[in-house]
Structures are given as structure tokens and as C-alpha cells.
């Protein structure tokens, strides 16, 4: 479980997002601890560059098989909140 501090236009909030497995080789799963549906906004490389805008599948998985090994961040939306979670691609 990853704890993230993030902000919206109106407030700063603390969100609990599960991202697993971490590290990952072919896919990661992202879930909101409250059971809210997640939408993937963007995936970033270690330099902060947007590298893709994949979607979250119905089972909560995101395909990361085409990524090179390294550190990445996923920005997800849960309701009105936006959170970034980091993961390692093997």
C-alpha cells in the first residue's frame, strides 16, 4: 500500500491507493482503499515526462509490459481527487 499526499483545486488530501505488485514486470493493479473506481490519467517517467495515457482495465490492471526497466509514476483520479503513485518496472 502506498500513502500519497496530493492536491485538488480546493484542498489537500491524503489518499490511500494500493498499487501492486511493486516492482512489476507486465502489469500493475491500482485500487482505491475506499473501493472507488479509478481512472488513469497519465504515466510519467523519472524525469516527469508524460510517456503514455493508458486506461485502467475492469479488473484494475494497467499494462506496463512495453515500458523499459526503471522508475515510473502513475497519476490516477478517484472521484474528484488526483493522486500520483510510483512503481518500479523490472
GIFEN-V376221 format. One record per pair of residues at least 6 apart in sequence whose ideal C-beta (glycine too) atoms are under 8 Angstrom apart, sorted by the first residue. I is the first residue (numbers start at 0). J is the second residue. D is the distance in whole Angstrom. If there is no record, write none. Layout:
<<I/J/D> <I/J/D>>
This chain:
<<0/15/6> <0/16/8> <0/17/5> <0/32/7> <1/15/8> <1/16/6> <1/17/7> <1/18/6> <1/21/8> <1/84/5> <1/85/7> <2/13/7> <2/15/6> <3/13/7> <3/14/6> <3/15/8> <3/16/6> <3/82/5> <3/83/6> <3/84/6> <4/11/7> <4/13/6> <5/11/8> <5/12/7> <5/14/6> <5/80/7> <5/81/6> <5/82/4> <5/83/6> <6/12/7> <6/81/8> <7/79/6> <7/80/6> <7/81/6> <12/80/6> <14/31/7> <14/32/8> <14/77/7> <14/80/6> <14/82/5> <15/31/8> <15/32/4> <15/33/8> <16/29/6> <16/30/7> <16/31/6> <16/32/7> <16/37/8> <16/75/7> <16/77/7> <16/82/5> <16/84/5> <17/28/7> <17/29/7> <17/30/5> <17/31/8> <17/32/7> <18/27/6> <18/28/7> <18/29/5> <18/73/7> <18/84/5> <18/86/6> <19/27/7> <19/28/6> <20/27/7> <20/28/8> <21/27/7> <21/86/5> <21/87/6> <22/86/7> <22/87/4> <22/88/7> <22/89/5> <23/63/6> <23/86/6> <23/87/7> <23/88/6> <23/89/7> <24/63/8> <24/64/7> <24/88/7> <24/89/5> <25/62/7> <25/63/7> <25/64/4> <26/60/5> <26/61/6> <26/62/5> <26/63/6> <26/64/7> <27/60/7> <27/61/5> <27/63/6> <27/73/7> <27/86/6> <28/58/7> <28/59/5> <28/60/5> <28/61/8> <29/37/5> <29/39/7> <29/55/6> <29/59/6> <29/61/6> <29/73/7> <29/75/6> <29/84/7> <30/37/7> <30/59/5> <31/37/6> <31/77/5> <33/77/8> <35/77/5> <35/78/6> <36/77/8> <37/55/5> <37/59/7> <37/75/5> <37/76/7> <37/77/5> <38/54/8> <38/55/6> <38/75/7> <38/76/5> <38/77/8> <39/52/7> <39/53/6> <39/54/6> <39/55/5> <39/61/6> <39/73/6> <39/74/8> <39/75/6> <39/76/8> <40/52/7> <40/74/5> <40/75/7> <40/76/6> <40/81/7> <41/49/5> <41/51/8> <41/52/6> <41/73/8> <41/74/5> <42/49/7> <42/50/6> <42/51/5> <42/52/7> <42/53/6> <42/61/8> <42/71/6> <42/72/7> <42/73/5> <42/74/8> <43/49/6> <43/50/7> <43/71/6> <43/72/4> <43/73/8> <43/74/7> <43/83/8> <44/50/5> <44/69/7> <44/70/8> <44/71/6> <45/69/6> <45/70/5> <45/71/7> <50/66/8> <50/71/8> <53/61/6> <53/62/6> <54/61/8> <55/61/6> <55/75/7> <56/62/8> <61/73/7> <63/71/7> <63/86/8> <63/88/6> <66/88/5> <67/88/7> <68/88/6> <68/89/6> <69/87/7> <69/88/6> <70/85/6> <70/86/8> <70/87/6> <70/88/8> <71/85/7> <71/86/6> <71/87/8> <71/88/6> <72/83/5> <72/84/7> <72/85/5> <72/86/8> <73/83/7> <73/84/5> <73/85/8> <73/86/7> <74/81/6> <74/82/7> <74/83/5> <75/81/7> <75/82/6> <75/83/8> <75/84/7> <76/82/8>>
